[in-house]
């Protein structure tokens, strides 16, 4: 293969953006702003409320932002750390305030004392709802429970969660009769 063809292929692949859900022929499919090794911080009432660190951060004209290899943290108004985590790809819709997380997701919700591992999740910050895809596997760990299943949804408002499909895992009780129970629901 000639050096010119190799150079053109390399150039074509290196200029790809993180926004895969749009038609590439549209003019708005190119990022308006692109940052490498980004450290984005959001302040509310002069207090840090959100931080996103990413290998690449792209911002588009349609109020969407995409982050590659993202680490994130959120704090309450008193400055207490609420949540931290990471994912391989993060999509943010600034208009709807919906965050879509993909691949190698880990979330540690410190305030509610649970951890989530998943491959695909969607968080609506307005309604405080988190959902997985119908068949997306999610592992939830808390001090007294470790369960895994699909069809996960959670409400930050009611502090509840559910799986619509069968789950497997371990529940630990304070009961003197048992140190923990393994179960599988089908």
N, C-alpha and C positions, 0 to 999 in steps of 0.2 A: 504494500500500500504506500502510495506516495506521501511525502511529508505534508503536502498541501491538504490532501484529503484528511489525514490524521488530525491536522491542526483545525480544520473546519468541524470535524466531529467533536473534538475536545471543546471547542468554543461553543458549539450548539448545546452540549450537555452541561457545561459549566454555567450557562446563563439561565437555567431552569429556575423558576420560582417555586415556592412552597405551596402555592394556591392551585390545587389540583381539581377543584370542582367547577371550574369555569372553562369556557371555550377559549383556546389559546389565540384565536384570531381576533378576539375583541381587544380594543385598545386599553381597556381598564384591567386587563389581566396581568399587566406589568405593575410591580409595586411602585407606589408613589415615593415611598421612603424605604430604604433597606439599611439595617444596622447589623454589624457583626459584634459578637461578644457584648450584647446589649444588657443593660441594667436599668429597667424601667421601674420607677417608683411613683405611686399615686398617694397624694396627701388629701385628707379631709379634715377641715377645721384645724389646719396647721399640724396635723399628726399623720404619721405614716400609716396608711391603711392597707396597701397592696404593694408587693414587689414581685416582678417577674424578671428573671435572668435567663437569657437565651443565647445559644450559639449564633442563631440568625433570627432577626425579627423583621418582618415585612409588614408595611402598612399600605392599604389600598384606598382609593378614592371613595369606595362604597362603604366606608366605616368598618371594614373588616381588617383584622390583624392576624398574622400567622407567626408562630414561634417554633423553632426547631430546637430540640433538646432543652426544654424549658424547666426551670426550677421556680417555684412560686411560694409566697407566704402571704398571709393576711393577718391583720391585727384588729382588735376592737378599739373603741374610742379611748379606753384607759391605757392603751399601749401593750396589752397582753397579747401574746402570740396565739392565734386561734387555729390556723391551719398552715401546713407546709406540705410540699410534695413536688413531684416531677412527672414529666411525660415526654415522649419522643417528639410529639407534634401537638401543638395547641392552636386551635382556631378561636378567635374572639370576634363576635359580632357586636360592635359598639352601639348599634341602634337598639337591638333586642336584649342586649346584655346576656347573651347565651355564649357559654364557653364549651367547646367541644374538644375532648382530650382523646389522643390515640397513642397506642403502643407503649408498653412498659410503664403503665400508670401506677403511681404510688401516692396515696393521700393519707396524711396523718392529721386527723381532726383532734387536736389537743383538748379543746373545750369540751367535746362530747366523748372523749376517750375511746376512739376507734380508728382503725386503719383499714384502707381499701387498696386492693391490688386488682387491676383490670386491664383490658386491652382497648376498650372504647367506652367512654362516658360522656354524658351531656349534662351541664350544670346551668340552670336558669337562675341568675342572681336576683331577679325580681321576685320570682315565686318561691325561691329557696328549694327548688326541686332538682334532684339528680336522678338520671335514668341511664341504664345500659341498653344496648340493643337487645332484642328479644332473646337471641341465642348467645349473647356475650357473657362469658364466664366472669364472675366477680367473686373475690374472696374478701370477707369482712372479718376482722379480728378485733376483739375487745378483751378486757381482762377476764371475762367469764365465758366468752364464746369465740369460736372459730368456725365459720361456716363458709361454704362455697356453693355457688349455683348460678343460674342464669335468669334473666328477666328481672333484674334488680331495679328497685326504685327506692328513693329515700326523700324524706321531707325534713328540711332544716327547721321549718316552722313548728311542726309537731314532734320533732326529734324521734321519728319512727322510720322503719324501713321494712321492705318486704321483697320476697322473691316470688315470681309467678310460676316458676318451674321447680321441680324437685331440688332439694339441697342435701349436702352431706356435711358432717362436721362434728364438733365436740362442744358440749355445753357443760360448764363447771358450776355446781351448786354448792351452797353452804351446808347442805344437808349432811348430817353425820353418817348417814347410811351409804353415801356414795361420794367418791372423790372426783367424779366426772363421768359423763356418759357420752359414748360415741353413738351417733345416729345417722340414719340415712332415710330420707323421706322420699317416697315414690308415689 
